[in-house]
Amino acid sequence: MVALTDENAGLLSRWLPDWLPDVAYRQPFLAAVVDGAAVSVCASVRITPRAHAAGVETHPRFRNRGFAHRAVRAWSEAVRRAGAAPIYSTSWENAASQGVARSLGLSLIATDFHVS
């Protein structure tokens, strides 16, 4: 796992370039790297003094290989070291993301209901 900073943000360029503008203010920001390029990331997308919410993405070519699991685990450890609680959310339809949560032993703490 690699902690992304402004100095090494270029690791995102090949597979996950949409995350480049977020590196400076989505800390901690962790990446699984393959052949010199980030293939999966987990970063703090909502930050308060007491909790950080995870934002996670794995490039489709690298899914189902455990990269998201490793990125989320490293991110959650970094958030805890910073003295905050890591929070992970996902949709009911995203079975892969739910699998990441299960594999890390995360518990359901809330649900959100939308009517449109």
Summary of the structure (lengths in Angstrom):
residues: 116
radius of gyration: 13.9
end to end distance: 40.0
largest distance: 44.0
contacts: 314
relative contact order: 0.16
helix: 34%
strand: 26%
